[in-house]
Amino acid sequence: MPKGKKKENVASQTFKSTVVLCCMIALCSAAVGALGMYFYMSSQSVNDNCPQVEDSKN
């Protein structure tokens, strides 16, 4: 019994650490993606401001 319990505890700890790791990776990728989209949109609005206005007029 104690051996099985210990094994289960180790497995649950490994599962918890895996879940935490996945959550951290997901949060980091979401933050990087949000920052990338923000900088991309800001650069697009700064660089292509005049062409967008001309396209909307045409």
C-alpha positions in Angstrom: 0.0 0.0 0.0 2.6 2.6 0.9 4.6 1.9 -2.2 1.5 2.4 -4.4 0.6 5.6 -2.6 4.1 6.9 -3.0 4.1 6.1 -6.7 0.7 7.8 -7.2 1.9 10.9 -5.3 5.0 11.1 -7.6 2.7 10.7 -10.6 0.4 13.5 -9.4 3.3 15.8 -8.7 4.6 15.1 -12.2 1.2 15.8 -13.6 0.8 19.0 -11.6 4.3 20.2 -12.8 3.4 19.4 -16.4 0.1 21.3 -16.1 1.9 24.3 -14.6 4.6 24.2 -17.3 1.9 24.1 -20.0 0.1 27.0 -18.4 3.3 29.0 -18.3 4.1 28.2 -21.9 0.6 29.2 -22.9 0.7 32.5 -21.0 4.2 33.3 -22.4 3.1 32.6 -26.0 -0.1 34.6 -25.5 1.9 37.6 -24.1 4.4 37.4 -27.0 1.6 37.1 -29.5 -0.3 40.1 -28.0 2.9 42.2 -28.0 3.7 41.1 -31.5 0.2 42.0 -32.7 0.4 45.4 -30.9 3.7 46.3 -32.4 2.6 45.1 -35.8 -0.6 47.1 -35.7 1.2 50.2 -34.4 3.9 49.9 -37.1 1.2 49.4 -39.8 -0.8 52.4 -38.6 2.3 54.6 -38.5 3.8 53.4 -41.8 0.7 52.9 -43.9 -1.5 55.7 -42.6 -1.6 57.7 -45.8 -2.1 54.7 -48.3 -5.0 53.4 -46.1 -6.7 56.8 -46.3 -6.2 57.0 -50.1 -7.6 53.4 -50.5 -10.7 54.3 -48.4 -11.3 57.4 -50.5 -11.0 55.5 -53.8 
